[in-house]
């Protein structure tokens, strides 16, 4: 290594040495954060669609759910028991088969059916709410993963920028010190008369 290399050659670059590791961080984080981020993205699209349709036309959701309603076995059993009891009561009172008895039967059946439908709807809405909550949790995980990744990347880039800045300042300082020492040495040698 000659004098020229010592004075003007490349000095080890601390920022460059560290950056090779910092640059690996995003790729090392991706396998852990990407799956949650992607699930969150998918959940966000689904949530947006579902909440949008529920907000724009809430009766459409109710109608869709009620279109799937089937009377429960409990309703069928209660309806049979109630019909038998009402028929026995009407027969005992001599009212069996009359319009009054039929109207009472219909009124009792409608009340029982209404209860069954309301219970079914509450159950269906509960399941729907649980599904939406699950999607919101996935969205939250994805948002958290995306936020963590963005913060980590910002930290890495900030560190790289700071290191590059310090490295550039150090190089400037080293060069300034070197030239200062050279001129100081030449000046000292000239003033002592040793240089000439």
Long-range contacts (C-beta under 8 A, 24 or more apart in sequence): 7-178, 11-171, 11-174, 13-167, 14-163, 14-166, 14-167, 14-170, 15-160, 15-163, 15-164, 15-166, 15-167, 16-167, 18-163, 19-160, 19-163, 19-164, 22-156, 22-159, 22-160, 23-156, 23-160, 25-152, 25-153, 25-156, 26-149, 26-152, 26-153, 26-156, 29-148, 29-149, 29-152, 30-149, 33-145, 33-146, 33-148, 33-149, 34-145, 36-141, 36-142, 36-144, 36-145, 37-142, 37-145, 37-146, 37-149, 38-142, 39-138, 39-141, 39-142, 40-138, 40-139, 40-140, 40-141, 40-142, 40-143, 40-145, 40-146, 41-142, 42-138, 43-135, 43-136, 43-138, 43-139, 43-142, 44-139, 44-142, 46-135, 47-132, 47-135, 47-136, 47-139, 50-132, 50-135, 51-132, 61-128, 62-121, 65-121, 65-124, 65-125, 65-128, 66-117, 66-121, 68-124, 69-117, 69-120, 69-121, 71-113, 71-116, 72-116, 72-119, 72-120, 74-116, 75-112, 75-113, 75-115, 75-116, 78-112, 79-109, 79-112, 79-113, 82-108, 82-109, 82-112, 83-108, 83-109
